[in-house]
């Protein structure tokens, strides 16, 4: 399979596993991944949060690593990318307020490029109004936002992911194996189709 050029939009207090595992895993299989954050440049970092499931009524949160960005948000042109990844954590609640982030997400949906969203990443999808009529998995607390944006909340186990059209979504980091396998399949389909059309 040819390698894909992927965009990952992150922000301060993105979930540690949900940024690090896809970022490294997708590079490991030959894709390039540009991780960007509004108002930050390549070499800057975002702080991460570790969300864990410890038997409480909601997840717990601890300070994570500093995640170094490898591209500058101001330089990004969505048209140059084959796919988009939106990790969860607390970052999506403020990233969705950025008009350029919303425009980028809408670009990927309009051209039916693969989009992967984990956990609270669904908050960005809902704000971009790109999930109407789609089955979307997310952290359960995001179900009202998914449904308010016209999507159908897919209640699955924490280690499962859901594909609907060009979108792969999962409820949290335990879904990484299923999420990444399904995202890779979408990339293969997209790149094969794009290559055939060229």
C-alpha positions in Angstrom: 0.0 0.0 0.0 1.3 3.5 -0.8 2.0 5.7 2.2 -0.6 8.3 3.2 0.0 11.9 4.4 -2.1 12.4 7.5 -3.0 15.4 9.6 -3.5 15.1 13.3 -5.1 18.1 15.1 -4.2 18.3 18.8 -4.3 20.8 21.6 -3.3 21.2 25.3 -4.6 18.4 27.4 -5.2 16.0 24.5 -5.4 12.5 25.9 -1.9 11.1 26.2 -2.5 7.6 24.7 -4.9 8.9 22.1 -2.3 11.2 20.6 0.9 9.2 21.1 -0.3 5.7 20.0 -1.9 6.7 16.6 1.0 9.2 15.9 3.7 6.6 16.4 1.7 3.6 15.1 0.7 5.1 11.8 4.3 6.2 11.2 5.5 2.7 12.0 3.5 1.3 9.1 4.9 3.9 6.7 2.5 6.9 6.8 3.6 10.4 7.5 1.7 12.2 10.3 1.8 16.0 10.8 0.6 16.9 14.4 -0.5 20.5 14.6 -2.1 22.8 17.2 -3.7 26.2 16.6 -1.3 29.1 17.6 1.6 26.7 17.8 4.5 25.9 15.5 6.7 22.8 14.8 8.9 22.2 17.8 6.4 23.6 20.3 4.6 21.1 22.5 1.2 20.5 23.9 0.6 19.2 27.4 -1.3 15.9 27.6 -3.7 14.4 30.1 -4.0 10.7 31.1 -7.6 9.6 31.4 -8.1 6.3 33.2 -11.0 4.1 34.1 -10.6 3.3 37.8 -14.1 2.3 38.9 -15.5 5.8 39.4 -18.6 7.2 37.7 -16.4 9.0 35.2 -12.7 8.8 34.1 -9.9 10.2 36.3 -7.4 12.7 34.9 -3.7 13.0 35.6 -0.9 15.1 34.0 0.7 13.3 31.0 3.7 13.9 28.8 4.6 16.9 26.7 3.9 16.0 23.1 6.1 17.8 20.6 4.4 19.1 17.4 6.2 18.3 14.1 4.4 20.9 11.9 3.0 24.4 12.2 -0.7 25.0 12.2 -0.4 28.2 10.2 1.3 26.3 7.3 -1.3 23.6 6.9 -3.3 23.1 3.7 -5.9 20.4 4.2 -5.9 19.6 0.5 -2.4 18.2 0.8 -3.5 15.4 3.2 -5.1 12.0 2.7 -6.7 11.6 6.1 -7.4 13.3 9.4 -7.1 12.1 13.0 -8.9 13.8 15.9 -7.7 12.4 19.3 -9.8 13.0 22.5 -9.1 14.4 25.9 -10.0 17.9 26.9 -8.5 19.6 23.9 -11.6 19.1 21.6 -13.8 21.3 23.7 -11.8 24.3 22.8 -10.4 23.2 19.4 -14.0 23.1 18.1 -14.2 26.9 18.7 -11.5 27.5 16.1 -13.0 28.3 12.6 -9.9 27.0 10.7 -10.2 23.6 12.6 -13.9 23.4 11.6 -13.1 24.3 8.0 -10.4 21.6 7.8 -12.7 18.9 9.2 -15.4 20.0 6.7 -12.8 19.7 3.9 -12.1 16.0 4.7 -15.8 15.2 5.0 -16.7 17.0 1.7 -14.0 15.0 -0.2 -14.8 11.8 1.7 -11.2 11.5 2.9 -10.7 9.1 5.9 -11.4 10.7 9.3 -10.6 9.0 12.6 -12.0 10.4 15.8 -11.5 9.0 19.3 -13.3 9.8 22.5 -14.1 13.5 22.8 -12.9 14.0 19.2 -16.6 13.7 18.4 -17.1 17.1 19.9 -15.2 18.6 16.9 -17.2 16.5 14.4 -20.4 17.6 16.0 -19.4 21.3 15.9 -18.4 20.9 12.2 -21.8 19.4 11.4 -20.3 16.5 9.5 -22.0 13.5 11.2 -25.6 13.9 10.3 -27.0 10.4 9.5 -23.8 8.6 10.6 -23.2 6.1 13.4 -20.6 7.6 15.7 -18.8 6.2 18.7 -17.4 8.5 21.3 -17.0 8.7 25.1 -20.5 8.2 26.5 -20.6 11.7 27.9 -20.5 13.0 24.2 -23.6 11.0 23.2 -25.9 14.1 23.5 -23.6 16.1 21.2 -23.4 13.4 18.6 -27.2 13.1 18.6 -27.7 16.9 18.7 -25.6 17.1 15.5 -27.9 14.6 13.7 -25.7 11.5 14.3 -26.6 8.2 15.8 -24.6 7.5 19.0 -23.1 4.0 18.7 -22.9 2.4 22.1 -20.0 -0.1 21.9 -17.6 -1.7 24.3 -14.6 0.5 25.2 -12.3 -1.7 23.0 -14.4 -1.5 19.9 -14.6 1.0 17.0 -17.2 1.8 14.4 -16.8 2.6 10.7 -19.5 4.5 8.8 -18.6 5.7 5.4 -15.3 7.6 5.6 -15.4 7.9 9.4 -13.9 5.6 12.0 -14.7 6.4 15.6 -14.1 4.9 19.0 -15.0 5.5 22.6 -11.6 5.8 24.2 -8.0 4.6 24.0 -8.8 0.9 24.7 -10.2 0.9 21.2 -6.8 1.6 19.6 -6.3 -1.8 18.0 -9.8 -1.9 16.4 -9.7 1.9 15.6 -6.3 1.8 13.9 -7.1 -1.4 11.9 -10.3 0.2 10.6 -8.6 3.5 9.8 -5.9 1.7 7.9 -8.6 -0.2 5.9 -10.2 3.2 5.0 -6.8 4.6 4.0 -6.2 1.6 1.7 -9.6 2.0 0.0 -9.1 5.8 -0.4 -5.6 5.6 -1.8 -6.5 2.7 -4.2 -9.4 4.8 -5.5 -7.4 8.0 -5.7 -4.6 6.2 -7.6 -7.0 4.6 -10.0 -8.6 8.0 -10.8 -5.2 9.6 -11.4 
